[in-house]
Amino acid sequence: MKTRVLSGLIMLPLLVILLLGGYVLFAACLLIGIMGVREFYNGFRAMGVKPSFTIAVAAAVVLYAVELFGDGRVEWYMLWSFAVVVASLLYLFDIEHRKLEDAMATITGIFYVVFFSFHVTLVEQTQYGLMVWLIVITAFGTDIMAYFSGYLLGKHKLCPHISPKKTIEGSVGGVIGSVVLSGLFGYFFMDDVLVHCMIIGVLGGIISQFGDLTASVFKRKMGIKDYGNLIPGHGGILDRFDSVLFTGPMVYYYIVLVMGYLA
């Protein structure tokens, strides 16, 4: 537990990045996306699968360039998606050295890591940009509260074949913690949309655990314990941000499709 707490303190500079926002957050998301997809691909390489990191880096840079210069037109993002798939399939043209799994892993990594994490920057650019904090609050808040709830009260296994240490009690405690923390954030900083903050707390508390379990499934299938060893006690970048990959898109689409519709 001591290692986990100390490692958590290392993550505090990320709060500064959120506070600064703008181009600082933009650059940080791009960097995390690239570092994360590299770790993800290393897991596949442990299985003998060889995704293209070069294509992933190019896709990440182009995606963020589209955000800067694409005037917000959805067609540019559709073109980007098309280009990612085409480039990954062209990767197979070296047919003597490539397998179908190489292309599929390339596509999966780009969308799962790069595109999902990209939504963090999109949230900040909405009229409710302050809700970018809810991405972190629901992801990390759920994780912390689930850990302590499970440690103190856990008896019934949640998904023993995926993550043996997780319990139903811990899962429920994580959701409750997410709602409470999101509600406090809304009360002090966005009281006009407090109800929405609490709803996001519920959704985030649930989907962040899906993100964590999804990462666990990948690691079990890859035969690795952690994606990396960059952060002591937490593994790599992707081990720490696996929940954010799910909460980021959730918060963005809630703002656009629910709050935007009601506005």
Buried (B, 14 or more C-beta within 10 A) or exposed (E): EEEEEEBBEBBEEBEEBBEEBEEEBBEBBBEBBBBBBBBBBBBBEEEEBBBBBEBBBBBBBBBBEBBEEBEEEEEBBEBBBEBBBEBBBEBBEEEEEBEEBBBBBBBBBBBBBBBBBBBBBBBBBBEBBBBBBBBBBBBBBBBBBBBBBBBEBBEEBBBEEBBEEBBBBBBBBBBBBBBBBBBBBBEEEBEEBBEBBBBBBBBBBBBBBBBBBBBBEBBEEBEBEBBBEBBEBBBBBBBBBBBBBBBBBBBBBBBBEBBEEEE
